[in-house]
């Protein structure tokens, strides 16, 4: 738990363990986070940077999360010239393409910022998990650190498996699964002792900075002790070393991403690592929500082998599901919350909440589309926080999942005789349920107003249940907290423009006033509904709008909004530019130009159009039509060994310029 250095109390309709339901109780700032990660709930702060996480820790603790899981913090490929969009001018997945195993990257921040974030989290009783990648590097091999290559034996041939030249085509083949290339990512020989030493030094540095555990990405692609392996004189002992030969090994919460299917050996990975993901269970939960059937037969089974321990991390969706399987187009925020209520109120598994991108939604997967900022505020939803605190209070209680007679749209998760959570999808559901709670009155800990009655094993209420309702009932172990302040921007905010300014409507809840600042400038007071006009920055194309507020008890809230001002220039038809091919034989004789802009227009599919060859290795291109803000990339084709300039984001067009490779 976390005792905050805050003062003041306020009144809230609710009760604590010494007061009957419905009476007023003093509020606490002692957020009941779990002492152990396994007993609480994890917030996956997807693509948030270290400073944003640090500033948001009070909200995270107040929402009942006992741990945060960062995106990978290792040095990584700097794609698109360092662009910071989740997808577009930048990519979220570059931090999953390691160039070295040292703390800090351009997307998330520095080692010092990581340590400061961990220090702040621990003040609030929040643990820090780090997503780590031992299995592979970036495919851009010229970006890989010489230190990492040296640790891998001195060359790429020794750093990677011999089988690395092949792609995985058969996931049932364990040798192929653990030594061949997955998704085009070079497969590190994780059995090499010198590489293990290097990687574990990175792990121990994370721990020294304050990490409390790790998620191992692509764990299924690192061999188990009895897996087949290449003949290189090494042994499959990575997992033994990664879980036992690290600092504070007994205190670490460690789990592996082992996606089920294709001879996944889930039980064996649980034995070796301690915990794994439970990907099939997540798919079953999503299916139940999409089909609006909360039958116990659909949501109770965890879908792992009967003799495997339930040492699993559960989710409604992960970042991979959201992005690659496009659950963004399938699940509303309300459905995510209902699924969260189911998995989090259960006895087994450790639930992980994926923080969707800020202001995202159906038909708008990327939202504001910025790396570094907070995710959508759904993680602070009253239903989410109430279930999180319920989970901590119910630690050790047995569970029973029940559908009240005659319905599959209502699910009751009972925890012993101490508490219950009701998840309901239909409007107007009458409350007349059998229940194991002792006789008495129970205030719903979501709205802290509605009182439910138990008498003779029957639960009743004067109100019917609404659509997408979560009801949380318990008295013993309950602590009341004031709602956190909510500083935000209006739902219809435009985050991108090619103009010179954007006018933004600010919102504020659970606070009398808040402040905003632009690009680190002076803080200005605002109230709910005020507007602010943000101009195009003099330096760069992104303006930072920071919002702050405090609730009645002084618990701070922080929100960071980034507004993108796109390039806005015109290139008329007839404009001519040139490219000087470098000397040597790296570039082929035929040079192409690929032209595109941020509105997704392009001259032709990659590799674009052929340029006109002139004298002395010089090539020209004349624009046949007008273009708005075009970007250009020169290349010599789309073969595997082709070259291009630049490698990331395209260059702006300057009429009559001769471009040379830098």
Protein Blocks (a to p, Z undefined) as FASTA:
>chain_A
ZZddbedddddedddfkbcehiacdddfbdcbdfbfklmccdddehiafklmmmmmmmmm
mnopabdcdddfbdcddehhhpabfbhcdcfklmmmcfbdceddfklocfklmmmmmmmm
mmnopacdddddfkbccfblmlpcfklmmmnoopaklmpcfklmpccfblklmklmmmmc
eehiacddfkbmklmmmmmmmmmmmmmnopabdcdehklmpccfklccddehpacfklmm
mmmmcghklmpccdddddeeehlolmmmmmmnopacdfklmmmmmmmmmnopabfklmmp
goiafklccbdcddfbdfklmmmnopmmmpcfklmmmmmmmmmmpmghcdddddddehia
ehilnlnopghiacdfklmgfklmmmmmmmmmmgoiacdddddehiakbccddehjlbcc
dddfbghiacddddfbdcdddddfklomaccddeehiacdfbdcdehiacdddfehpacd
dddddddddfklcfbdfbfbdcdddddehiabdcddeehiacddddehiacdddddfedj
bdcdddddddfkopacdddddddddddddddehiacdddddedjkbcfbdcdddddfkop
afbdcebjaddddeehiacdddfbdcehiacdddebjbfkbccddfbdcddddehiacdd
ZZ
